[in-house]
């Protein structure tokens, strides 16, 4: 698995670097923020799924190299579910081939019950830390269809937790699907292999997004189901729907 990841990383990096082109006169960076309300917080990593209503705040700052922090909270209690501090670099080789390099330092939170010396229950917040690296190449065949992959590695940084998590996925995406005037949909099915230390599994995942031209609101959803897995999880089949509001702002660099 380690050799496969290393070989793929070398291949995609070489293609991206040798095919990279500068866009002359590009002086604009961008800031965007998205707030999403979901009926159920879901992660493609089973033990990081919240399984309850959630609110997620996403931010993005930059152009080709971006900082994209994400803050996830349980909607009912306001307690943090996860905080993920992504850095991403968006590369390309021509108009059709794109590749994104990802890394993050993330924190995951879980409420546990402990007991005092007198036997009284105490509610504590357990925090686990992760360091992540990933690459995601995409070849865009046309405005409607793109073929992509996602290679992901996570290192657990605390004792008594999963140390090594690998993910490799195949990700086609169908975009600009017309529904009614000015309303389009995007559907992104995915099949991925997940290995968490000695346990592994194959999963099916699919996301959809519906938005209206010139509207800041969109509707999204996700389904996730294990095909074959021995990874421990509180949940098997998972689904959610969400409503998002997006804010975008461009600003010009000055010398």
N, C-alpha and C positions, 0 to 999 in steps of 0.2 A: 504493500500500500504506500509506504514512504517513497519507494523508487518511482511508482506511478505518478504520485503528486509532483515529485521533483522534475521528472521528464516533461510533464505537461506544462509546468511553470516555465521551464527553459524554452520550450517550443513557442508558447504564446507570447512570452516576453520578447523573443527574437523577432517574431512577425510584427509585433506592435512597434518596437523601436525602429526597425528598418523601414517601416511603412509610415511613420509619423510625419505629418506635414504641419507646418506652422500656418496659422491664419493671420495674414498681415493686417495690421490696423485693429486687431481685436483688443479693445480696451475696457470691456465691460465685464464686471463680476456680477454675481447674482446672490440675493438672499431670498430664501423661501421658508415658509413654516406651514406645517399641516397639523391640524387637530382632528383626531379620529375617535369616534365613539363606537365601541363594539359590544355586541351582546355577550361575547365570550373571548377572552384573551387566549390566543393560541400561538404556540411556537412549533417549528418543524423539529426541534429537539424535544422529545417527549417530556423529560423531567423539568423543562422550563415553561411548560404550559400552565397558565393561571386557571383556566376553566370557569371563570366568572366574568361578569361585565367589566370592561376596562376602558380607560381613556389613554390615548397615546399621543405624545407631542413629538413631532419630527421637525428638525431644522436643518438647513443646508446653507453653507456660506462658501463662496469661491467660484472658480470657473472650471479649470481642468483638474486642479488639486483642490479638493473640498473637505471641509470639516462638517460632519453630519451627525450631531448628537441626537439620541432618541431617549425619551423618558416615558416609561410605562407605569401606570398606576391602576390599582383596583378601584373601580368606580364607586362601589358601595362604601368602602372604608377610607379611601384616599391614601392608603398605604402604598409605598412603592412596590412594584413588581419586578422591574429591571431598569437599569440605566446602561446605555450602550453608546460609547464614544467612538464613532466611525471616522476614519480618514479614508478618502477614496481618490484614486487618480484615474481619469477617463482618457484612455488612449484609443488610437484608431489606425487603420491601414487602408486608406481609400475611403470611399463613401459607404461601403457595405459592411466592412468588418470593423467591429468595435470591441474593445476589451477594457474591463474595469478591474483595477487592483484594489483590494479592500484590506484594511486592518482595523482592529478595535481593541480597546480595553473595556471590559464590561463587568457590571455588578448585577447579581441576581439575588432577590430577596424572597424569603419564605418565613411565614409565621410558624413557630413551633411552641409547644407547651413544655415547660420545665417545672420543677417543684422545689420549693424552698426547704430549709432544714426542718421546718415545722409541718411539711406536707402540703402547704398551700400551693395551688397551681399558679404559675407565672407565664405570661405570654411574652415571648421573646422574638426578636427579628433576627434571623440567621442570614448572613451575607456570604455569598461565594463569589470568587473573582476568576475571570477568564481573560486570556489573551488569544486573539483570533487573527488568522490570515486567510485570504480567499482571493480567487480570480474568477472572472465570469466573461468569457468570450461570447460574442453574438455575431452571427452572419445574417444580415437583413436581405432576404431574397427580393422582397418588394414591400410596398406600403402596408400590406396585409399580413405578411408572414415573415417571422424571424426564427432562426434556429440557434439555440444557445446551450451552454453548459455552465455548471457551477462546481468549483472545487474548493473545499472548505476544510480548515483545520483549526481546532480549538484546544488550548492547553489549560487545564484546570490548575489554579495556583494555590489552592488551599489543601490541607490534609483531609483525608476521608471523603474524597469526592472523585468523580471521573476525571482522569488525568488527560487522556488522549481521545479526542473525538474527530473522526474523519467523515466527510460527506462528499459524494460525487453524484451529480444529477444531470439529467437530460431535460432541457427546457425549451420546447417550441412555444411560440406566442403568436396568437392571432389578434391583430389590431385593426382599428378603424372599421369595425363591423357596424354597418348602419342599422339603426333601430327605427327611429323616426327622424324628422328633419332636425338637424343640428345635434342629434343625440347618437353617440357611438358607444360601442362596447369593446373591451379587450379581455380575451380569455387566455390564460397561461397554464396549461397542464404541465405536470412535472412528475417524473419517476426518479426517485433517488435512493441510493444505497447509503446507509448510516452505520458507522461502527463506533461503539463507545467502549473503549478498553477491550475486554474479551467478548462483549455481546454485540450483535449486529442485526440488521433487518433491512428490508426493502419496503418502501412506502410510495403511495400515490398521493399527490397533492395537486390541487387546482385552485387558481385564483381568478376572480373576474372583477372588472371595473366598468362602471357605467358613468359617463359624464356628458354634460351638455356644453356645447361651444359657448365661450364667454361667461360661463358660470363658475363660481368658486366652489360649488358643492359637487360632490360625487358620491356614488354608492359602490361599495366593494364587498367582496365576500371570499370565503376560503373553505375548502373541504380537505380533510386529511384522513387517510385510512391506511393502516399497515397491510401490506400484501403478505409478508411473512417476516416475523420478528420475534426475537427472544429478549428484547429490551424491555425492562420493567417500566410500566406506566400506569397511572391512575385512569387513563382514558384510552379507548380504542378509536372508534370513528369520531371525528371532530368536525364541527362546522361553525362558521360565524358569519354575520353580516355587520357592516359598519357604514357610518356616514362621516364624510370628511369635509373640512373646510380648508382651502388652500389660500395662502397669502404669498404673493410674489413681488419682488422689488429688484430692479437693476440699478447699479451705481457705477460711475465711471472712475477709472484709476487716474490719478494725477501724479505728475513727476515732482 
